[in-house]
Every structure is written in C-alpha cells, then in structure tokens.
Amino acid sequence: MRVVLPAGTTETALIDGISAAGAAPDLMAHTPSADVEILAYGEPTAAPVTPVSPTGCPTPAAVTRAVREVIGFDLSVVDAGLARSTTAPTVDLGATPGDDIRASVAVPDASTIFDRAYGFGSSLPDDEILLGETVPGGTTTALGVLTALGEPMSVSSSLPENPIERKRRVVEEGLDASDLEAGSCDGNPMAAIRAVGDPVQAVVAGIAAGALESGTDVTLGGGTQMVAVAALLRHAGVDGPLSIATTSFVAAGQGTELLTTCERFDCELVVTDPGFDGRDHVAMSRYCAGEAKEGVAMGGVLSLVDDGGMAAVRAQFAAVCDRLGIDSNADESIDSSESSDDRGS
C-alpha cells in the first residue's frame, strides 16, 4: 500500500477564531512541514516545532507514524503549497500557499494544479493508494467548497467545541468577495476551489482522478475534508469507486450526517476506532475528549491495521509521543505558544 500525502497551507488558517486556541501564527505555517517530517523520519528534522495542543494532544501525524512503524507502508509526500520548506522528500507540482478565502480569489491556479496532480496520479504504478492531507484550516475551506457546490453538510474541527458558526460566516464573506452564492459552483468544482478552497484540495482531487482513470483503487483517508474532495470529484464527473476511511472521533461528532453524505457521493465509509478510551496517556485522552480527531491520513492508515494489531499501534503511539517529547501525563502546563496544530479547524 502506498500512502500519498499532499501537504500545504492556506492563509484562511490565520483568521481569528478559526485556528486552534493558543496557536501562534508564525509557528502554524510549519505544521504541515513538521507533519511530513514526523511521518517520514519519526520526528521533525528542519521544522522548529512539534505540533501539539496546549493540553498535550499531538498532531495526528504521530498516530500515522506509529502505524507506519507497526505495519509499514510506502510514502509519497506531495508539496501542495507548503509555506515552509521540509527535509522530507517531496513531489513538487508547483502549487503555492492558498490565500484567505475572504479574498476575491483563494487559489488562482486551481485548474493548473489539478491537471498536474492528475498527471501524477495517473502515473502511479500502484494497484491501490491511500490519499491523506495536512493543511491547517482545512475544514473551513472544506465548508467553503461544499457550500459553493451547493452541498449542505457541516464539517468537523480539531477543537472540542467546533466553531461552526464562525466558519459559516467566513465562508459567506468569501462567497460575497467572489460574487458567488451557495450553489453557484454546482458542476464547476475548480471554480469552487479557486474562490473558497485551498491548494491541497486541488492536489488531492487531481491525484484521485488520475489514479482512478488509470485503474488504481483509491481510498481517501480523512474526515469531512475528504468528503469535500469526494464532492469535488463527483461534480467533476469522476464516477470511479471511492472509499473514505476516517476515525471514530470524526464519526462520533458527525452522527448520521457523515454516512448520509458518503452515500450521496457513492462512497464507501470505513470508520476505525483506535481504542484510545480508558488509556492512561494524555495524548489518547485528549483525542477522546474531542481534540484533533483526524488528519495526516490517520483514519486511513488505522483501517489498514489487522484485527488484534491495534494494541501494538497504541504502544507504538506512546513511544512516538515519548520520542517527540510529549509527556504522557502532561496537561494544561504545556505552553500554548508551542502549539501550531490547526488542521481540522
């Protein structure tokens, strides 16, 4: 199995009330670069920070890395608009960071990025791939494209209390700035990304479309951000088989809406519970409290773990956290200035 991880940024993440509580804007730009380094090497190498919330919840990259250390999988990282460089090997498609969706144009080269990603996806030699993502602020841009496409669905959040009304106001401002209304981009997914999306969406959708065209099985590893990608693909006329693999943390927050929406887009939904509840480790308890929930292909790679293998993943997750300097008993004492993880907000 090959995991393909597009990583990028959008200035939407810097909007007040959108980023995770306590996140420092100058560090947030490093989050995707740190994520891919953790996944590639087991810890950040060039990135100056490990993305950790003020209460001790580490980036989902730590979970994904733990799974990689237990079961192994090939990895391809795609630069989908990184704001900071990374030492991890990347595929460069010429994407640049996305603008604030409240500007008139958020991703001016959405169509070009999609076409390049399509070419990359169609050239992959694998029989099956798992597509993930890491982009701070990504659920807000997901809500943006879903709204622009006329698809009524809520989105998740890395925060225990989802600031969904704030996200909706931001999306409304973005649509107004682009002279659009809800549903204006029905059947025109690149226009939706261009106006109120992010470059990672164009890359993930393009890779998925190209891979499906070449006969590769595609699983979208993630939560409501991947639902937005599925919507983009269906609005682009891509009708190949799709699966969305996510965590129980996302599914618990979305209720039946997630399943109903996946059925609408003809996507199989796979939900995996890593069994973090009742564990004596702050990282696991913070996930169970509703932080992070998903990202960096976490739900996708967890779905690859055989029955009986989750205990090994939990043990390795604790080991990865220890390697990253995350105290298993840490709590509010963690300095909020060290937090830069906002992918689900």
VMD Tcl script that draws the C-alpha trace (Angstrom):
set ca {
  {0.00 0.00 0.00}
  {1.23 3.48 -0.86}
  {0.18 6.44 1.25}
  {0.22 9.70 -0.73}
  {0.24 12.78 1.49}
  {-0.33 16.21 -0.08}
  {0.76 18.92 2.37}
  {0.09 22.63 2.10}
  {-1.13 25.81 3.71}
  {-3.83 28.43 3.40}
  {-3.97 31.88 4.97}
  {-7.53 31.03 5.95}
  {-5.99 29.32 8.99}
  {-4.85 32.70 10.29}
  {-8.38 34.11 10.62}
  {-9.19 34.99 14.22}
  {-11.33 32.30 15.82}
  {-10.53 29.72 13.15}
  {-7.14 28.47 14.36}
  {-6.74 26.19 17.37}
  {-6.71 28.00 20.72}
  {-3.27 29.33 21.58}
  {-1.76 28.60 18.18}
  {1.00 31.02 17.18}
  {0.65 32.17 13.56}
  {4.40 32.17 12.94}
  {4.58 28.53 14.04}
  {1.37 27.37 12.36}
  {2.96 27.70 8.93}
  {5.43 24.98 9.97}
  {2.72 22.45 10.90}
  {2.44 20.62 7.55}
  {6.22 20.56 7.14}
  {6.58 19.10 10.64}
  {3.85 16.57 9.93}
  {5.56 15.17 6.85}
  {8.91 15.01 8.64}
  {7.33 13.08 11.51}
  {5.76 10.68 9.04}
  {8.96 10.31 7.02}
  {11.56 10.25 9.79}
  {9.72 9.79 13.09}
  {10.36 13.34 14.32}
  {10.77 16.89 12.96}
  {14.15 17.48 11.38}
  {14.03 21.01 9.96}
  {10.67 22.19 11.31}
  {11.22 24.10 14.58}
  {8.18 22.73 16.39}
  {6.23 19.54 17.03}
  {2.53 20.35 16.57}
  {0.98 19.82 20.00}
  {-2.09 21.44 21.53}
  {-1.84 23.34 24.83}
  {-3.41 20.36 26.62}
  {-0.96 17.79 25.25}
  {-2.73 16.47 22.15}
  {-0.17 15.73 19.45}
  {-0.69 16.04 15.73}
  {-2.34 13.01 14.07}
  {0.99 12.57 12.29}
  {2.16 10.84 15.47}
  {-0.59 8.24 15.12}
  {0.08 7.77 11.42}
  {3.80 7.36 12.12}
  {3.05 4.78 14.80}
  {1.01 2.75 12.32}
  {3.83 3.00 9.81}
  {6.30 1.67 12.35}
  {3.99 -1.26 13.15}
  {2.78 -2.39 9.72}
  {4.95 -0.45 7.25}
  {3.76 1.29 4.08}
  {5.31 3.22 1.21}
  {5.07 7.00 1.42}
  {4.96 9.77 -1.18}
  {4.72 13.36 0.05}
  {3.42 15.99 -2.36}
  {4.15 19.68 -1.91}
  {0.65 21.10 -2.25}
  {1.53 24.65 -1.27}
  {3.89 24.41 1.69}
  {4.71 27.77 3.26}
  {7.90 26.42 4.87}
  {10.48 24.05 3.46}
  {10.86 20.48 4.64}
  {13.66 17.94 4.60}
  {11.22 15.16 3.69}
  {11.40 14.08 0.03}
  {8.52 15.69 -1.84}
  {6.92 15.71 -5.27}
  {6.72 19.31 -6.46}
  {3.65 20.17 -8.55}
  {4.26 23.92 -8.49}
  {1.48 24.67 -6.01}
  {1.73 27.77 -3.83}
  {0.08 28.52 -0.46}
  {-3.59 29.43 -0.64}
  {-4.90 32.90 0.13}
  {-7.55 33.81 2.70}
  {-10.90 32.68 1.28}
  {-12.32 36.11 2.13}
  {-10.21 37.48 -0.73}
  {-11.77 37.50 -4.19}
  {-9.57 34.57 -5.24}
  {-8.18 31.96 -2.84}
  {-6.44 29.58 -5.27}
  {-5.85 31.35 -8.60}
  {-4.19 28.35 -10.28}
  {-6.62 25.67 -9.08}
  {-7.17 24.19 -12.54}
  {-3.45 24.05 -13.34}
  {-2.69 22.37 -10.01}
  {-5.46 19.85 -10.60}
  {-4.12 19.00 -14.07}
  {-0.57 18.46 -12.79}
  {-1.85 16.35 -9.91}
  {-3.96 14.34 -12.36}
  {-0.83 13.55 -14.36}
  {0.99 12.45 -11.22}
  {-1.92 10.29 -10.08}
  {-2.28 8.61 -13.44}
  {1.44 7.75 -13.48}
  {1.47 5.92 -10.14}
  {2.33 2.23 -10.59}
  {0.39 1.03 -7.55}
  {-2.74 -1.10 -7.61}
  {-4.14 0.91 -4.70}
  {-3.33 4.14 -2.90}
  {-4.41 5.86 0.27}
  {-4.66 9.63 -0.04}
  {-4.29 11.82 3.03}
  {-3.77 15.53 3.68}
  {-2.29 18.01 6.09}
  {-3.41 21.64 5.83}
  {-4.18 23.94 8.78}
  {-7.64 25.47 8.48}
  {-8.70 22.72 6.09}
  {-12.19 22.10 7.44}
  {-13.07 25.76 6.88}
  {-12.03 25.57 3.23}
  {-13.87 22.23 3.04}
  {-17.02 24.00 4.19}
  {-16.28 26.67 1.59}
  {-16.23 24.31 -1.38}
  {-19.16 22.26 -0.11}
  {-21.22 25.44 0.19}
  {-20.13 26.74 -3.20}
  {-21.07 23.39 -4.77}
  {-24.47 23.51 -3.12}
  {-23.83 20.52 -0.87}
  {-25.42 21.09 2.55}
  {-23.12 19.48 5.09}
  {-21.40 20.51 8.28}
  {-17.68 19.90 8.87}
  {-15.59 18.67 11.77}
  {-12.98 20.50 13.83}
  {-9.74 19.80 15.71}
  {-11.27 21.70 18.64}
  {-13.56 20.02 21.20}
  {-16.10 22.79 20.55}
  {-16.48 23.23 16.80}
  {-16.65 26.97 15.87}
  {-19.02 26.09 13.03}
  {-20.94 29.37 13.05}
  {-17.69 31.31 12.76}
  {-16.70 29.10 9.82}
  {-20.04 29.72 8.12}
  {-19.61 33.47 8.47}
  {-16.11 33.24 6.98}
  {-17.45 31.20 4.06}
  {-20.26 33.71 3.49}
  {-17.71 36.52 3.40}
  {-15.61 34.51 0.96}
  {-18.52 33.85 -1.37}
  {-19.52 37.51 -1.26}
  {-15.95 38.56 -2.12}
  {-16.04 36.24 -5.13}
  {-19.52 37.39 -6.23}
  {-20.90 33.91 -5.62}
  {-23.77 32.38 -3.73}
  {-24.28 28.95 -2.20}
  {-24.58 26.51 -5.07}
  {-23.13 28.88 -7.67}
  {-20.35 26.37 -8.48}
  {-22.62 23.36 -8.96}
  {-20.86 21.28 -11.61}
  {-17.81 23.56 -11.61}
  {-15.51 22.27 -8.87}
  {-12.40 24.18 -9.93}
  {-14.34 27.43 -9.60}
  {-15.27 26.42 -6.05}
  {-11.63 25.76 -5.11}
  {-10.49 28.94 -6.83}
  {-12.95 31.05 -4.85}
  {-13.16 29.47 -1.38}
  {-10.89 26.43 -1.30}
  {-7.25 25.60 -0.74}
  {-4.49 24.16 -2.96}
  {-4.43 20.83 -1.13}
  {-7.97 20.15 -2.32}
  {-6.91 20.63 -5.93}
  {-3.96 18.29 -5.47}
  {-5.89 15.54 -3.67}
  {-8.76 15.69 -6.17}
  {-6.37 15.68 -9.11}
  {-4.34 12.72 -7.85}
  {-7.51 10.78 -7.08}
  {-9.00 11.49 -10.52}
  {-5.80 10.50 -12.33}
  {-5.34 7.33 -10.28}
  {-8.95 6.25 -10.80}
  {-8.63 6.86 -14.53}
  {-5.61 4.55 -14.65}
  {-7.41 1.78 -12.77}
  {-5.90 2.32 -9.32}
  {-8.11 1.78 -6.28}
  {-8.37 4.99 -4.24}
  {-9.15 5.43 -0.56}
  {-9.47 8.95 0.83}
  {-8.01 8.84 4.33}
  {-9.57 11.60 6.41}
  {-12.78 13.13 7.65}
  {-15.03 15.88 6.37}
  {-12.17 17.37 4.34}
  {-12.14 14.18 2.28}
  {-15.92 14.35 1.96}
  {-15.35 17.74 0.31}
  {-12.83 16.12 -2.05}
  {-15.37 13.43 -2.91}
  {-17.90 16.16 -3.69}
  {-15.37 17.91 -5.94}
  {-14.70 14.66 -7.81}
  {-18.37 13.88 -8.33}
  {-19.06 17.42 -9.52}
  {-16.14 16.97 -11.96}
  {-17.86 13.92 -13.41}
  {-15.43 11.41 -11.88}
  {-17.58 8.37 -11.15}
  {-14.97 5.78 -10.18}
  {-15.30 3.83 -6.92}
  {-14.24 5.77 -3.82}
  {-13.81 4.89 -0.17}
  {-13.46 7.29 2.74}
  {-11.64 5.92 5.78}
  {-11.88 8.01 8.94}
  {-11.67 7.75 12.71}
  {-14.36 7.05 15.26}
  {-13.66 10.54 16.65}
  {-14.94 12.17 13.44}
  {-17.84 9.76 13.09}
  {-18.97 10.40 16.67}
  {-19.12 14.13 16.06}
  {-20.87 13.95 12.69}
  {-23.52 11.37 13.59}
  {-25.55 10.00 10.69}
  {-24.75 13.05 8.54}
  {-21.37 11.62 7.56}
  {-22.84 8.31 6.43}
  {-25.69 10.01 4.58}
  {-23.31 12.33 2.74}
  {-20.98 9.47 1.79}
  {-23.96 7.61 0.37}
  {-24.91 10.73 -1.59}
  {-21.47 10.76 -3.22}
  {-21.45 6.97 -3.68}
  {-18.53 6.49 -1.29}
  {-17.97 3.53 0.97}
  {-17.40 4.72 4.54}
  {-14.91 2.92 6.78}
  {-14.70 4.00 10.45}
  {-11.90 2.77 12.72}
  {-11.68 3.11 16.49}
  {-8.06 3.02 17.72}
  {-9.19 2.11 21.23}
  {-7.80 5.18 22.97}
  {-10.61 5.38 25.54}
  {-9.68 4.45 29.08}
  {-5.94 4.62 28.39}
  {-3.60 6.30 30.85}
  {-1.87 8.61 28.37}
  {-2.64 12.29 27.89}
  {-2.45 12.09 24.09}
  {-5.05 9.35 23.92}
  {-7.29 11.06 26.47}
  {-7.20 14.33 24.50}
  {-8.32 12.54 21.34}
  {-11.17 11.00 23.29}
  {-12.05 14.49 24.59}
  {-12.59 15.66 21.01}
  {-9.26 17.25 20.06}
  {-7.58 16.72 16.67}
  {-9.87 13.81 15.64}
  {-8.29 13.26 12.22}
  {-5.62 14.35 9.74}
  {-2.39 13.21 8.07}
  {-4.22 10.07 6.78}
  {-4.78 8.91 10.37}
  {-8.15 7.23 9.78}
  {-6.94 5.73 6.54}
  {-3.85 4.03 7.95}
  {-5.72 2.85 11.05}
  {-8.07 1.00 8.70}
  {-5.07 -0.99 7.44}
  {-4.34 -2.47 10.87}
  {-5.40 -6.10 11.18}
  {-7.70 -7.31 13.92}
  {-5.67 -7.67 17.08}
  {-2.99 -5.25 15.90}
  {-4.35 -2.10 17.50}
  {-2.67 -2.77 20.85}
  {0.70 -2.65 19.12}
  {-0.29 0.63 17.46}
  {-1.26 2.16 20.79}
  {2.02 1.09 22.34}
  {3.97 2.50 19.42}
  {1.96 5.73 19.52}
  {3.07 6.16 23.13}
  {6.65 5.52 22.02}
  {6.38 8.10 19.23}
  {4.96 10.64 21.69}
  {7.88 9.97 24.02}
  {10.30 10.49 21.14}
  {8.57 13.78 20.33}
  {8.97 14.96 23.92}
  {5.29 14.71 24.80}
  {4.86 13.92 28.50}
  {2.35 11.12 28.94}
  {0.97 12.95 31.98}
  {1.11 16.48 30.55}
  {-1.91 18.73 30.85}
  {-2.58 22.46 30.96}
  {1.03 23.13 31.93}
  {2.12 22.88 28.29}
  {2.92 26.34 26.97}
  {0.30 27.37 24.42}
  {2.98 29.16 22.39}
  {4.29 25.71 21.44}
  {1.04 24.76 19.74}
  {0.76 25.01 15.97}
  {-1.77 22.33 15.08}
  {-4.93 23.62 13.37}
  {-5.55 21.24 10.52}
  {-9.11 20.45 11.47}
  {-10.35 23.95 12.28}
}
mol new
graphics top color blue
foreach p $ca { graphics top sphere $p radius 0.5 }
foreach p [lrange $ca 0 end-1] q [lrange $ca 1 end] { graphics top cylinder $p $q radius 0.2 }
display resetview
